[in-house]
Structure formats: C-alpha cells, structure tokens
Amino acid sequence: MTKKQIELMKNGKGFIAAMDQSGGSTPGALEDYGISESEYDTEAEMFDLVHAMRTRVITSPSFSSEYILGAILFKHTMNNKMKGKYTADYLWEEKGILPILKVDQGTENKENGVQLMKPMTKLDDLLAEAEKHNIFGTKMRSIIHSANPEGIKDIVSQQFEYGKKIYDAGFIPILEPEVNINSKDKLESEIILKEEILKLLKNLNNEQYIFKLSLPSQADFYQEIIEHPNVVRVVALSGGYSQEVAVNKLSENHNMIASFSRALLQNLTVDQSEKDFDKELKDAVVKIYNASVT
C-alpha cells in the first residue's frame, strides 16, 4: 500500500466490487451466470470458468475507476492473468482500481450464535504472495447469527487480532463481522457489535482498518465507526439482498459505500452479447455508485 492508495480509498468516490467467490460459493455464482455444474467436471475447470467470468467483468469498459475504488479477489484470481498481466497489476495499472485479497480460510461451525473464522494457518504465506502481486488490502469474513454477547465479542476480538497482524505486514485489512440479514434479533446484534468495535478501536495505535458490515437496521447506525480516526472506510455488504433492496438501503446510510457481489452481478449472464453485458454491468455500477456517494 502507498499513501496515494490509502488516500484514494479514504476519500475517493466510488465503491468496492466483491469478486472473491471461493470454492464453496463458486458453483452458485456460476449458476447465476448461466453455467450449471453439469458443464464442468473438476475444481480446476470450475475455477477456469469463474476466472473467465471475472475477466469479462473486470475488463469491461463499464468496470471503471470513475465508479469503482477497489475489487476484492480470490487467491486463484490473483494468481492468474487478464490481458497479459496478473489481475492485481491489471486492476491498478490499467484501471486505477485497488486490488484487495480475500485471506480467510472459511468459517467454523456455529457456536454461541456466531461462526468464527477458522484458524488462518496459511496467512503468512498468503501475505507473502500478496506482497509480490502488489495487493493493497485484505478481507476476512465471519458471521453473526444471533445477539449473543459472548459470541459477538469473540468475533470482534478475532477480527482485530488478525487485522493487526495484516496491517503490520503492510496491508489495509477489511474486517468483516457480517450480521445475518435474516436474524430475528438483527438490530440487537448490531448494537452489541458496534459497542465491541468501538471498544477495541480505543486501544489502537496507528493501525488503519476498513470495516465491511451488513446494511444496518437503522439508517446511519455506524456513523461513530465511520468517523473514527483509525477507520479508513466503512463499506456495506449486500448479504443476500436483491440489487434494488441493497441499493435503496445503502442510499439511506450516509458516508457508507458498497462492497457488493451478488447485487453487482445479478443481471449478468454468459450468453449475453458484449453490448448487452456491458449495458447491464454499467446500469448496476451506476446504481451502486449513486447509492455510495450519499
């Protein structure tokens, strides 16, 4: 990361495109794109197909720094090329878009109402790879299903613990303690989550973090986090909401920007002409951008 890149992420206008579907979520992403599981036999073939999909999106003229600040990548995408350049270099050098890498190894089974991240046994090696590929930041996700104070405290502590390690290694970490949008006590979970985040933010020195949070039940709920001096940005995940619902909810939250995946890609299909594909992508990008600059 450079000062120029941090300044862009902190003060630039736009949103983060989440392009980091991994092994478990890739079949669903391909299915939504129009490629069924019957069309590939191996994991390698599956990843080749999803890389082709991501390449089509990222190299589209509609995928532009005019609207997009950063893109979150899966390791396989980072290690592959687009138009002759490694993906992160293509994003930054050709598009002016910050490359971000998903680093978690998935989540544990539910306990105390939450799913903690599995121990990141490969983190050191992955960060070394990320440095070689000129990655700006990282992202790691855990999930809150119910308003269990002990579980939520554990989630936040784990995110901050790994966040410091990642920041010290030279990256801006995105901490993503997602609250399940279908939780019966979503607001109660958000209240506990915000309290725990603000508590640990008080203990930071120079660390700079991005938070990726579910769209809140109350508009502008996370303003205290957004305004904290150790917070580069607060971004919203769509969490399963449709594009229309996600965009409408985001527009109610000032200074919170999108980091959408499904809501960005939902109208794109493999059989579209390039003209139609670019048009649908541009339509989604502009809608999400407009909601992000409120």
C-alpha positions in Angstrom: 0.0 0.0 0.0 1.1 3.6 -0.6 -0.1 6.9 0.7 -1.7 7.6 -2.6 -3.6 4.4 -2.4 -4.8 5.0 1.2 -5.9 8.5 0.2 -7.8 7.1 -2.7 -9.6 4.5 -0.5 -10.3 7.0 2.3 -11.5 10.0 0.2 -12.3 8.7 -3.3 -15.8 8.5 -4.6 -17.0 5.0 -5.6 -17.5 1.5 -4.2 -15.7 -1.8 -3.8 -16.6 -4.7 -6.1 -16.6 -8.0 -4.4 -15.3 -10.6 -6.9 -14.0 -13.1 -4.3 -16.3 -16.1 -4.5 -14.2 -19.1 -3.3 -14.6 -22.9 -3.6 -17.9 -23.1 -1.7 -19.7 -20.2 -3.3 -18.3 -20.5 -6.8 -20.9 -23.1 -8.1 -23.7 -20.7 -7.1 -22.0 -17.8 -8.7 -21.6 -19.7 -12.0 -25.2 -21.0 -11.8 -26.4 -17.4 -11.5 -24.2 -16.5 -14.5 -25.8 -19.3 -16.5 -23.2 -22.1 -16.2 -24.6 -25.2 -14.5 -22.5 -27.8 -12.6 -23.0 -30.2 -15.4 -20.8 -28.1 -17.6 -17.6 -28.8 -15.7 -16.1 -32.0 -14.1 -13.2 -30.8 -11.9 -12.5 -28.0 -9.5 -9.8 -26.7 -11.9 -12.4 -26.4 -14.7 -14.8 -24.6 -12.3 -12.1 -22.1 -11.4 -11.2 -21.5 -15.0 -14.8 -20.8 -15.8 -15.2 -18.3 -12.9 -11.9 -16.7 -13.9 -13.3 -16.2 -17.4 -16.4 -14.6 -15.8 -14.4 -12.3 -13.6 -12.1 -11.4 -16.5 -15.2 -10.4 -18.6 -16.4 -8.2 -15.8 -13.1 -6.5 -14.9 -12.0 -5.9 -18.5 -15.4 -4.4 -19.4 -15.3 -0.7 -20.1 -18.2 -0.4 -17.6 -15.9 -1.6 -14.8 -14.2 1.8 -14.4 -12.4 3.8 -11.7 -14.9 6.5 -12.4 -17.2 4.5 -10.2 -15.1 1.7 -8.6 -12.4 2.2 -5.9 -11.4 -1.4 -5.3 -12.0 -5.0 -6.2 -11.8 -8.0 -3.8 -10.2 -11.0 -5.4 -9.9 -14.7 -4.6 -6.4 -16.2 -4.4 -6.9 -18.0 -7.7 -7.8 -14.8 -9.4 -4.8 -13.0 -8.0 -2.5 -15.8 -9.3 -4.0 -15.6 -12.8 -3.8 -13.0 -15.6 -6.1 -10.7 -17.5 -4.9 -9.4 -20.9 -1.4 -10.5 -20.2 -1.0 -9.0 -16.7 -1.6 -10.5 -13.3 -5.0 -9.5 -12.1 -3.9 -7.1 -9.4 -1.5 -5.3 -11.7 -4.1 -5.1 -14.4 -6.6 -3.5 -11.9 -4.2 -0.9 -10.6 -2.1 -0.1 -13.7 -4.7 -0.3 -16.4 -7.9 0.6 -14.4 -6.7 2.6 -11.4 -8.7 0.3 -9.1 -7.2 -1.0 -5.8 -6.7 -4.8 -5.6 -7.8 -6.5 -2.4 -7.4 -10.1 -1.4 -9.7 -12.5 0.5 -7.5 -14.2 3.1 -9.7 -16.1 5.4 -9.9 -19.9 5.2 -13.7 -20.1 5.8 -15.7 -20.2 9.0 -16.2 -22.6 11.9 -19.4 -24.3 12.7 -21.9 -22.1 14.6 -21.2 -21.7 18.3 -22.6 -19.0 20.7 -24.7 -17.7 17.9 -21.7 -17.0 15.6 -19.3 -18.5 13.1 -15.8 -17.6 13.9 -13.1 -17.8 11.2 -11.1 -21.0 11.0 -7.5 -20.5 12.2 -5.6 -18.9 9.3 -2.8 -21.4 9.1 -1.8 -20.1 5.6 -1.9 -16.4 6.3 1.9 -15.7 6.4 2.4 -17.4 3.0 -0.6 -15.8 1.5 0.5 -12.3 2.6 3.9 -13.0 1.1 2.2 -13.9 -2.2 0.0 -10.8 -1.9 3.1 -8.6 -1.5 4.6 -10.0 -4.7 1.3 -9.3 -6.5 1.1 -5.7 -5.3 -2.1 -6.2 -3.3 -3.4 -3.1 -1.4 -5.5 -4.7 1.3 -7.2 -7.9 2.5 -10.7 -9.1 3.5 -11.8 -11.7 6.0 -15.3 -12.7 7.0 -17.0 -14.2 10.0 -20.8 -14.4 10.6 -23.1 -13.3 13.5 -26.4 -15.2 13.6 -27.9 -14.0 16.9 -27.4 -11.4 19.6 -25.1 -13.5 21.8 -22.8 -11.0 23.6 -20.1 -13.6 24.2 -20.1 -14.8 20.6 -20.0 -11.3 19.2 -17.2 -10.3 21.5 -15.2 -13.3 20.3 -15.9 -12.4 16.6 -14.7 -8.8 17.0 -11.6 -9.8 19.0 -10.6 -12.4 16.4 -11.1 -9.9 13.6 -9.0 -7.2 15.4 -6.3 -9.8 16.2 -5.8 -10.8 12.6 -6.3 -7.2 11.5 -3.3 -6.0 13.4 -1.1 -8.8 12.0 -2.2 -7.9 8.5 -1.7 -4.2 9.0 1.8 -4.8 10.4 2.6 -6.8 7.3 1.9 -3.8 5.2 -1.7 -4.1 4.1 -5.0 -2.4 4.9 -7.3 -5.1 6.3 -11.0 -5.2 5.8 -12.7 -6.6 8.9 -16.0 -8.3 8.0 -18.1 -9.4 11.0 -21.3 -10.0 9.0 -24.6 -9.9 10.7 -27.0 -12.4 9.0 -29.7 -10.3 7.4 -32.3 -13.0 8.3 -31.5 -12.9 12.0 -34.6 -12.5 14.2 -32.6 -10.2 16.5 -30.5 -8.4 13.9 -30.8 -4.9 15.5 -29.8 -6.3 18.9 -26.7 -8.0 17.3 -25.8 -4.7 15.6 -26.0 -2.8 18.9 -23.6 -5.3 20.6 -21.3 -5.4 17.5 -21.0 -1.6 17.4 -20.2 -1.4 21.1 -17.5 -4.1 20.8 -15.9 -2.5 17.7 -15.8 1.0 19.4 -14.3 -0.5 22.5 -11.4 -2.1 20.6 -10.9 0.9 18.4 -9.9 2.8 21.5 -6.9 0.5 22.0 -5.4 1.0 18.6 -2.2 3.0 17.9 -1.6 3.8 14.2 -3.5 0.9 12.7 -5.9 1.7 9.9 -8.8 -0.6 9.2 -11.7 -0.8 6.8 -14.9 -2.4 8.2 -17.3 -4.3 6.0 -20.7 -4.5 7.7 -24.2 -5.7 6.9 -26.6 -2.9 5.9 -27.9 -1.8 9.3 -31.5 -2.0 10.6 -31.4 1.8 11.4 -30.1 4.3 8.9 -26.7 5.9 9.7 -26.2 3.4 12.6 -22.5 3.1 12.1 -21.6 6.8 11.9 -19.4 6.7 15.1 -17.3 4.0 13.4 -17.2 5.9 10.1 -15.9 9.0 11.8 -13.2 7.2 13.9 -9.7 8.3 13.0 -8.4 4.7 12.8 -11.1 3.8 10.2 -10.3 4.3 6.5 -13.8 3.4 5.4 -17.0 1.6 6.3 -18.4 -0.5 3.5 -21.6 -2.4 3.2 -22.2 -6.0 2.1 -25.4 -6.8 0.3 -25.8 -10.0 2.4 -28.3 -11.7 0.0 -30.5 -8.6 -0.6 -31.5 -8.0 -4.2 -29.8 -5.2 -6.1 -32.9 -3.0 -5.7 -33.2 -3.5 -1.9 -29.5 -3.3 -1.3 -29.2 0.0 -3.2 -32.2 1.5 -1.5 -30.9 0.6 2.0 -27.4 1.8 1.2 -28.7 5.2 0.0 -30.1 5.8 3.5 -26.7 5.4 5.1 -24.5 8.5 4.6 -20.8 8.0 4.1 -21.1 4.2 3.9 -20.2 2.8 0.5 -21.0 -0.5 -1.1 -18.9 -3.7 -1.3 -21.5 -5.7 -3.2 -21.1 -9.1 -5.0 -24.5 -10.6 -5.9 -26.1 -7.2 -6.1 -23.5 -6.1 -8.6 -23.5 -9.3 -10.8 -27.1 -10.4 -10.6 -28.2 -9.4 -14.1 -25.1 -10.7 -16.0 -25.2 -14.0 -17.9 -22.8 -15.9 -20.0 -24.9 -15.8 -23.2 -25.3 -12.0 -23.3 -23.7 -10.1 -26.2 -20.9 -7.9 -25.2 -23.1 -4.9 -25.8 -25.8 -6.2 -23.6 -23.4 -7.4 -21.0 -21.6 -4.0 -20.7 -25.0 -2.3 -20.6 -26.3 -4.4 -17.7 -23.0 -4.0 -15.8 -23.0 -0.2 -16.4 -26.5 0.0 -15.1 -25.6 -1.9 -11.9 -22.4 0.1 -11.4 -24.1 3.5 -11.7 -26.9 2.5 -9.3 -24.5 1.2 -6.7 -22.2 4.2 -7.2 -25.1 6.7 -6.7 -26.1 5.0 -3.5 -22.5 5.0 -2.3 -22.0 8.7 -2.6 -24.9 9.8 -0.5 
